[in-house]
Amino acid sequence: MNHGFVPTTNAIDKLVQEFNKLPGIGPKSAQRLAFHLLRAPEEQVEILAEAILTLKQKITLCSVCLNVTESDPCSLCRNDQRDRSAVCIVEQPQDILALEHTGIYKGLYHVLHGAISPTEGMGADDIRIKELISRLQDGRVKEIILATNPTLEGEQTALYLNHLISPLNIKVTRLARGLPFGTELEYADDITLTRAIEGRQEF
């Protein structure tokens, strides 16, 4: 009787294991991806492999905002049309993509690359807060918009940042509460994000 067992090889098992390490990919999905690549034309697989290698070799962090970029500074920081008096603080680079998609915000960004989370051993020194404070020393920034995720970790991070920035006489605002608690910014829809940006309030 066939119970759905698919004989595999070491090469397939290794690829399945690697796919299984990716976020949102369970064992079954990992197996489907591996067998899809096995059946795919070699040229298609080579293009995928090259794209992954290029990602690691060419992508760096912007020396200004710490967003991922192929050129330093990134295109947003180089854009003279952006409002340099406002800096929006986000946890991850993909949050910038979500906010930019709304077309509403015209200022600059700063990527923390994480949030304060004592349970996961992430403290203030483990995310890019020092770089942020350095950016604020020249007096050009008049408003900081805290766009950390509406999660416990995001709230802790926002409170900590507000505590650090308030003495610098910079206006600190927080995205409006249109975002449900526990939601990550990158998954919010454009209308919700637009309302959150436009309705931001002083912290």
Secondary structure in CASP SS format (residue, H / E / C, confidence):
PFRMAT SS
TARGET T0000
AUTHOR 0000-0000-0000
METHOD secondary structure of the structure
MODEL  1
M C 1.00
N C 1.00
H C 1.00
G C 1.00
F C 1.00
V C 1.00
P C 1.00
T C 1.00
T C 1.00
N H 1.00
A H 1.00
I H 1.00
D H 1.00
K H 1.00
L H 1.00
V H 1.00
Q H 1.00
E H 1.00
F H 1.00
N H 1.00
K C 1.00
L C 1.00
P C 1.00
G C 1.00
I C 1.00
G C 1.00
P H 1.00
K H 1.00
S H 1.00
A H 1.00
Q H 1.00
R H 1.00
L H 1.00
A H 1.00
F H 1.00
H H 1.00
L H 1.00
L H 1.00
R H 1.00
A C 1.00
P C 1.00
E H 1.00
E H 1.00
Q H 1.00
V H 1.00
E H 1.00
I H 1.00
L H 1.00
A H 1.00
E H 1.00
A H 1.00
I H 1.00
L H 1.00
T H 1.00
L H 1.00
K H 1.00
Q H 1.00
K H 1.00
I C 1.00
T E 1.00
L E 1.00
C C 1.00
S C 1.00
V C 1.00
C C 1.00
L C 1.00
N C 1.00
V E 1.00
T E 1.00
E C 1.00
S C 1.00
D C 1.00
P C 1.00
C C 1.00
S H 1.00
L H 1.00
C H 1.00
R H 1.00
N C 1.00
D C 1.00
Q C 1.00
R C 1.00
D E 1.00
R E 1.00
S E 1.00
A E 1.00
V E 1.00
C E 1.00
I E 1.00
V E 1.00
E C 1.00
Q C 1.00
P H 1.00
Q H 1.00
D H 1.00
I H 1.00
L H 1.00
A H 1.00
L H 1.00
E H 1.00
H H 1.00
T H 1.00
G C 1.00
I C 1.00
Y C 1.00
K C 1.00
G E 1.00
L E 1.00
Y E 1.00
H E 1.00
V E 1.00
L C 1.00
H C 1.00
G C 1.00
A C 1.00
I C 1.00
S E 1.00
P H 1.00
T H 1.00
E H 1.00
G C 1.00
M E 1.00
G C 1.00
A H 1.00
D H 1.00
D H 1.00
I C 1.00
R C 1.00
I H 1.00
K H 1.00
E H 1.00
L H 1.00
I H 1.00
S H 1.00
R H 1.00
L H 1.00
Q H 1.00
D H 1.00
G C 1.00
R C 1.00
V C 1.00
K C 1.00
E E 1.00
I E 1.00
I E 1.00
L E 1.00
A C 1.00
T C 1.00
N C 1.00
P C 1.00
T C 1.00
L H 1.00
E H 1.00
G H 1.00
E H 1.00
Q H 1.00
T H 1.00
A H 1.00
L H 1.00
Y H 1.00
L H 1.00
N H 1.00
H H 1.00
L H 1.00
I H 1.00
S H 1.00
P H 1.00
L H 1.00
N C 1.00
I C 1.00
K E 1.00
V E 1.00
T E 1.00
R E 1.00
L C 1.00
A C 1.00
R C 1.00
G C 1.00
L C 1.00
P C 1.00
F C 1.00
G C 1.00
T C 1.00
E C 1.00
L H 1.00
E H 1.00
Y H 1.00
A C 1.00
D C 1.00
D H 1.00
I H 1.00
T H 1.00
L H 1.00
T H 1.00
R H 1.00
A H 1.00
I H 1.00
E H 1.00
G C 1.00
R C 1.00
Q E 1.00
E E 1.00
F C 1.00
END
